[in-house]
Amino acid sequence: MSFRKTGKILILVAMALALAAAPAWAAKPIKIAQLAGITGPYEAYAKQALNGFKMGLEYGTKGSMKLLGRPIVVIVKDTHLKPAKGKQLLTEAFKDDKCDLAVGPVSSAVALACLPVAKEFKKILIVEPAVADAITGKAWNRYIFRTGRNSSQDAISNAAAVAKPGVVIATLAQDYAFGRDGVAAYKEAAEALGAKVVAEEFVPIKTRDFTAPAQRIIAAMKKYPNQKKYLFVIWAGKGNPLGKLVGMQITKKYGIHLTSGGNILDALKLYKPLEGMEGAGYYYYENPKNEINDWLVKEHKKRFNGAPPDFFTCGGFSAAMAVVTAINKAGSTDTEKLIKAMEGLHFMTPKGEMVFRPEDHQALQSMFAFKIVVDPKVPWAIPQLTREITWKEMKIPIRNKR
């Protein structure tokens, strides 16, 4: 065989190999780590977030589970709600699993531990559903985006439900970042509306007996005999402080009205004795009116034995819609291109439109004011919509040091 013929054959072989390799390269998966506290008291929240994220990716990719022609691979990491473990798992996701970005976690304490990891590896972490203001505040860095609502969004919407001149308010919350940031933001919002916060009680996460903090709140409220009184409760997980306070007849005996935000459906079962209570929530499946939520409700009922989607199902779905919209806009999973695409990004979710604020990457979003209604045919109390509080109405403070 001549040298010329051999050369031609080698060229053809090289071209064939290149063509064969091209689809393999194009099909390189997009890897997303999802941090979730599956083990622990927030198990229900975590499972909802996982289901919602999967359904959101399905909806956003029109069932293909591909972006930019590349298959999506979600790697779930169980943090056990331990900050050190969450930090370790996110490091593993970026270093060993070579994930392009990450989503989660459930706990604010775990999220705060994970923020420096995103900065170290220069990879995006979309925080969902951890709430503490510090995440997009003093602990924030440019690789952090959040689709979950923050404590200020919870607080401003809940304060709007009851706060006004002549009203005095006490607060009861868990003693960690979620509770303390929530109370700080609520107090700021309530006092801006003319109310006065006169007592703050912080208790351990696993508290079951609320007698002592309730007695201190009652004592503080006695100094204001002629004013409207409220006790705002911020709680996540088990413990049912609202039920215990109802059992203590705090309203009937002392004229202290309870107020709180929305919650998952299982927790809303405990709201049945609270008919008429006002507050504001992140999501209840009957509140938003839009095409995406209609699809989510219908498909979720179809897939989960008639059960409607819940609080954190919506959250996971919203995070997925942010991922899909951002990657499609950036045309890449490169971190810098994604940051450029995501700052100021508008994207649609089951709640309606969200937008990532460029200054701190917090997703501005609607909240839903409600009054609790009880229907004997429904196993949980219904947070009946009184009005949608749009993101354009809420002046959410920017708390970072950018």
N, C-alpha and C positions, 0 to 999 in steps of 0.2 A: 504494500500500500504506500502511495506517495506521501511525502510530507504535507503537500497541499491538501490532499484528501483527509489525512489524519487531523489536520488543523480544523478543517470544516466540521468534522465529526465532533471534535472537542468543543467547538463553538456551539453547535446544536445541542450537545449534552448540557452545556452551561446554561443555555437559554431555557431548556426544559426544566432544569433544576430551579432556575429563578422563577419561572412561571408557576412551578409546583409550590414554591415557598411563599409566593405572594399571597394566596388565599389563607395560608396558615398564619402569616403575619397579620393580615387584615382581621382575622378572626381571634386575635389575642383578646382574651376576656377583660372586661372592665371589672375589677375586683373592688367590692365595697364591704367594709367591716361594719357590722351592726352590733354595738355594745348594748346589752340588755340585762337588767337585774332579774333574771329568771328565778334564781334561788333566793328566797327571802320574802318579806311582807309585801313587796310590790310586784309579786309574780303576775297578778292579773293585769297590771299596767303593761308589763313587759310583753306578755303574750298578745295583747291588743296591738302594741306598737309593731311587733313582728308581722302580724296578719295585715295590718294597715299598710306597712311599707311594701310588702309583697303585692298587695292589690293595687297600690299606687303605681308601682313599676309596670304592672300589667296594663293598667289603664293608660299610663303615659306613653307606653311603647306600642299601644294598640294590639296587645297580646303577643308581640314578637319576643319580648324580653331581650331586645337588642338595642344598642345605641351606636350610631356611627358604624353600623354593620358588625359590631362586636357584641358577643353574648355577655350578659350581666351575670356575675357570680356574687352572691351575698354570703359572707362568712360571719356567722353569728358567734358572739363571744359573751359568755355568762359572767358578769362581774361579781355576782353574789352580793351586790351592793357594798362592796369593800373598795374604798378609794385606791389603796395600794394595788389591789388586783386589777382594777380598771386601768390604771396606769400601765401595769405590766402587759395586759392584753392588747392595749392600743399600740404599745411599742412593738409587740410581737406581730400585730397586723401590718404595720408599716415596714418593719425590718425584715421579717421572715416571710410573711404571706405576700409582700409586695402589693398591698392594697393601694388603690388610687386615691381613695378618700374614705372617710368613716362617718357613721351616723350614730347618735345616741349620746349619753346613756339616760336611764330613767332618773337616777338620783342626782341631786345638785352637788352633793359632796363628792361623788365619783366624777362628775363632769369637771368640777374645779381641779381635781387631781390630774385630769387628762389634758387640760388646756396646754400645759407646757410641752407635752409630747407632740402635739400638732405643730407647734412652733419649731421644735427640735428637728422634726423630719420634713418641715415645710410642706405639709399635707393638710388638706381641708378636713375639719371636723364640723359636721352639721349637727348642732345640739338639738335633740328632740327626745324626751319632752322636759328635761330638767329646767327648773323655773328661776332659780336664784338670780337676782339682778347682777350680782358680781360676775356672772359668766360673760355677759356682754357689757360689764362695767369695769371695775378696778382690776379684775383678773384677765381681762380680754386680751387677745392678740389678733393680728390681721388674718390668721388662718381659721378663725372661728366665725361661723355663721349659725344663726338659730332660727328654726321654724317654729319651735315651741314658744308659747307666750312667756313673757317674763313677769316677775313679781309686780312691777309697776303697772303692767297691763291688767293683771288681776285686780290690783288694789284700786286703780283709778275707776275701773268699771264698777267694782263693788261699793266703793265709797259713794259713787254717784247714786246708788240705789237708796241710801239712807241719810247721808251726811248733809247737814244744813245748819244754819245758826240756831242755837237753842238745844242742840242735840249733844249728849255726852256719850262717849263710846269707850268700852274696854275691849281688849284683845286677848285671845288665848291661842297659843301656837306651840308647835314643837321646837325644841331647843337645838336647832341646827340651821344651816344656811337658808334652806327653803322657808322656815318659819320666821327667822330673824329678818331676812331681807323683805319678806312679805309684810311683816308688821311695820317696818320702817317706811316702806313705800305707801302702805295704807294710811298710816298716820299723817304723812306728808299730804296725801291727796284729800283725806277727810278734813284736815284743819284748813286746807286751802278753800274748802267749800263752806267753812264757818263752824264746823263741829269742833268738839274738844275731846281729845283722847286722854282719859284720866287714869287708866291702869293698863299695864301690860304684863301678862303672865306667860312665861316660857316653861315648858315641862319636857321631861325626857320623851323620846320617840315612842317608847313602849308603855307609856302611862295608861293605866286602866281606871284608876280612882282619881276623880277630878274634884273631890270634896274640898281639899285645902285651897287650891287656886280659886275655886268658885267662891269660897268664903271670903277670901281676900278681895275679890272683885265686888262682891256684895257690900263689903265694908267701905270700899272706895266710893261706890255709887250712892251710899246713904248721905253723902255730903251734898247731893244734888236732888233734893226731894221733889222739885217742881219742874224738872226737865225730862224730856224724852230720853230714854236710856236704851242702848244697844250693846250687845256683846258679839263682836265679830270673831268667828272661829276659823282659823287656818289649819287644816289637817290633811295629812296624806297617809293612806294605809289603814290599819286596824285601830281599834280603840273606841270609836263611836262617842266622842265627847258630846256631840249634839244630843244624842239619845240620853246620855247620863244627865245632862243639864235639864232636859225636859222632865226627866224623872225627879229631879230636885225641885220642880215647879218654880224655876227661877223667874219665869214671867208672871205667873199667877201670884206668887208670894212677894216678889220684890219689884215687879214692873220692869224687868230687864228683858227686852226683846232680843231674840237670837237672829243673827244674820250670817250668811256664809256664801261661798261660791258654789258653783256646780260640782258634780262629781261623776264617777262611773255609775252605771246602772245598778250594780250590786249595792253600792253605798247609798244610792238614792232610795233604796228600800227602807233605809233607816230615817229618811226624811218624812215619812208618812205622818208622824205626829206633828210636823212643822207646817201644816197647811196654812197658806197665807204669807209664809216667810218670803222676804224679798232678797235678791242678790243678783249676781251676774256670773255667767259661766263662759267657758271656752267653747263648749260644743254639747249640744243635745241633738240627736239625729233628726228631730222634727223642726228644728229652728231654722237652719239655712235653707234657702230656696234657690237652688241652681242645678244645672245639668249634671255636674260631677257628683254632687251629694245624692241626687236621685239615683245615679248609677250605683254608687256605693251602697246605699240602703237596700236597693233591689238585689244586688249581687250578694251582699253579706247575708241577707235573709235566706237566699237560695242556698248558699254554701254552709251556713251554720244553723241549720234546723229552725229557721224562722227568727233567729235572734238578730236584732238590729245592731248596726255598728255603734261603738261606744266612744267615749272621750279620747282614749289614746289610739284607737283605730284610726280616727281622723288625723291624729298627730303623725302617725307613721305614714299615712297616705300623703299628707302634706309634704313631709320630708322627701318622699319619693318624687313628687311633682317638682320640687325644687331641683333635685338631682337631674331629672330628665330635661327640664327646661334649660338648666345651666349648661349641661354637656352639649346639648344640641346647639345652643347659642355660641358656645366657645368653639365648637367643632373639634374638641380635644379634651383629654383628661389632664393636660398639663396644668399644674397648680396656678401659675401666674395668669394663664389664659382664663382659667375658671374664676379667679378672683375678679379679674377685669369684667367678665360677663355677669358675675353675681352682684356686684355692687350696684344698687339701684334696680335690680332685676324684679320685674313684675311677673308673678306666676299664679295660676289658678289652682284652687284647692277645694275640698268639700265645704269649707267655711266661706268660700268666695275668694276674692283677690287678696293676695299678700304681696308685700314689697320689702326687699332687703334694704334697710336704711344704710346708705354708704358709710356714715360716720362710725357705726358700731356693729353693722351686719345683723341687727335685730330685725326679725320679720314683723313689720307692722301689719295688723290684722283686726278684723271685727271681733267684738265680744257681744254677748247676748244677755241683756237684762231680763230677769224672769220673776215670776211669783209662783210659789209652790202650790200646785193643784193636786188633789187626791181623787183618783178614779178607782173604785173598788175592783174594776175589771182589769186594771193594770197593776202588775206586781210591785212597781216602784212609784214613788212620787214624781209628778211631772213638773219640770221647770218650764212652765208655760211662758212663751215669749211675750214680753211687754214692749220691747223695742230692740232693734239691732243698733249697737254703738259702733259705728264704722271707724276704721283706722284713721280716717281724715279728721274725725272729731276729737280724738284723744291726743293730748300733748304729753307724749312719753319722754321723760327726761333722758338725756344722753349722759351716761355716768362713767364713761371710760376716760382715759387720759391721752387720747390720740393727739 
